[in-house]
Amino acid sequence: MNAPTARDALAMTEPVTADDAPVDLVIDRAAKTFRTAQGPVTALDGLSLKVPRGAFVALIGPSGCGKSTLLRMVAGLEQPDDGGAVLVRGKHPEQFRKEGELGIAFQDPALLPWRSVFANVAFPLQILGRPVARHADAIRGLIELVGLKGHEDALPAELSGGMRQRVAIARALVTDPSVLLLDEPFGALDQILRRTMNMELQRIWAARRTTTLLVTHGIDEAVFLADTVVVMHARPGRIAEVVTVPFPRPRTPELFGRPEFHALCDRLAGILHGEGGR
Ligand SMILES: Nc1ncnc2c1ncn2[C@@H]1O[C@H](COP(=O)(O)OP(=O)(O)OP(=O)(O)O)[C@@H](O)[C@H]1O
């Protein structure tokens, strides 16, 4: 494993936003090399990052740079190699997840087809052994929050792709998690629906201020939603630059057309393609 770069060290020592919020997520020299039949594949190479409570952080980078591996580590689904560590609110991620403190939504909403919207949203509570009946009002409130009021009894097959993603987001929030992990949650949606979902996600995040880590291929989506964009490079996966997004909230769709928005997207694209971006 290589030593962390100066940039990684900077990202490690400074939270990704400037305020004094407590740190929710500490990623310390996280490295991951997979042993495959074709030889070792280094997905992550000593990546360090701190995320303060309530922040919205987007991870962008080329395919294969280790974004999903990193998210899976934060979810406790993958262990960092020796020498690295991930802590969520001071706890091991797996413990944090098992306590229902982590909400997770991936590109495939993976709803249970025989269960209604209500029952799908309730599912993580059942896994944790919590009584659904006692949380029924909260579940209905979440379904309303994601804009699906009136669809509580619908089956996944009766919903559009965007509606299914909203169910997945409601399900990720049902345990009232402290940290939300989203891996390309809108990747399968068309551009118009994606923008709508970006607005929805901003509204949901503003209502709850859950610390959020979003993996996306969409530079515009990252800039629209995040306080901070972490740009990664591939082979091996590491941080290229941590960029603060200066636009005030709430952000409206009109931001997508503004010159300063395009300028920041261009800068990020430059960093992604190794042009420095400054
Ligand atoms: N379980 C695994 N076994 C072997 N190699 C793996 C495994 N998981 C990931 N990799 C490899 O690690 C590297 C990083 O994969 P990862 O899925 O984290 O990248 P990514 O940035 O999320 O990619 P994408 O944007 O295409 O989803 C890739 O080269 C991938 O092939």
PDBQT file of the ligand as one rigid body, heavy atoms in Angstrom, charges set to zero:
ROOT
HETATM    1  N1  LIG A 301     -15.620  -8.207  -4.997  1.00  0.00    +0.000 N 
HETATM    2  C1  LIG A 301     -14.701  -7.830  -5.869  1.00  0.00    +0.000 A 
HETATM    3  N2  LIG A 301     -13.781  -8.712  -6.332  1.00  0.00    +0.000 NA
HETATM    4  C2  LIG A 301     -12.822  -8.349  -7.199  1.00  0.00    +0.000 A 
HETATM    5  N3  LIG A 301     -12.688  -7.104  -7.677  1.00  0.00    +0.000 NA
HETATM    6  C3  LIG A 301     -13.567  -6.174  -7.284  1.00  0.00    +0.000 A 
HETATM    7  C4  LIG A 301     -14.618  -6.495  -6.357  1.00  0.00    +0.000 A 
HETATM    8  N4  LIG A 301     -15.364  -5.364  -6.136  1.00  0.00    +0.000 NA
HETATM    9  C5  LIG A 301     -14.797  -4.406  -6.876  1.00  0.00    +0.000 A 
HETATM   10  N5  LIG A 301     -13.728  -4.872  -7.568  1.00  0.00    +0.000 N 
HETATM   11  C6  LIG A 301     -12.841  -4.102  -8.450  1.00  0.00    +0.000 C 
HETATM   12  O1  LIG A 301     -12.431  -2.955  -7.747  1.00  0.00    +0.000 OA
HETATM   13  C7  LIG A 301     -12.398  -1.819  -8.610  1.00  0.00    +0.000 C 
HETATM   14  C8  LIG A 301     -13.330  -0.751  -8.049  1.00  0.00    +0.000 C 
HETATM   15  O2  LIG A 301     -14.678  -1.187  -8.171  1.00  0.00    +0.000 OA
HETATM   16  P1  LIG A 301     -15.910  -0.274  -7.693  1.00  0.00    +0.000 P 
HETATM   17  O3  LIG A 301     -17.158  -1.013  -8.021  1.00  0.00    +0.000 OA
HETATM   18  O4  LIG A 301     -15.681   0.153  -6.307  1.00  0.00    +0.000 OA
HETATM   19  O5  LIG A 301     -15.739   0.995  -8.648  1.00  0.00    +0.000 OA
HETATM   20  P2  LIG A 301     -16.749   2.170  -8.973  1.00  0.00    +0.000 P 
HETATM   21  O6  LIG A 301     -15.939   3.428  -8.950  1.00  0.00    +0.000 OA
HETATM   22  O7  LIG A 301     -17.919   2.114  -8.061  1.00  0.00    +0.000 OA
HETATM   23  O8  LIG A 301     -17.186   1.813 -10.456  1.00  0.00    +0.000 OA
HETATM   24  P3  LIG A 301     -18.529   2.179 -11.256  1.00  0.00    +0.000 P 
HETATM   25  O9  LIG A 301     -18.550   3.675 -11.361  1.00  0.00    +0.000 OA
HETATM   26  O10 LIG A 301     -18.315   1.513 -12.591  1.00  0.00    +0.000 OA
HETATM   27  O11 LIG A 301     -19.677   1.607 -10.491  1.00  0.00    +0.000 OA
HETATM   28  C9  LIG A 301     -12.804  -2.325  -9.980  1.00  0.00    +0.000 C 
HETATM   29  O12 LIG A 301     -11.614  -2.583 -10.701  1.00  0.00    +0.000 OA
HETATM   30  C10 LIG A 301     -13.552  -3.608  -9.697  1.00  0.00    +0.000 C 
HETATM   31  O13 LIG A 301     -13.410  -4.523 -10.767  1.00  0.00    +0.000 OA
ENDROOT
TORSDOF 0
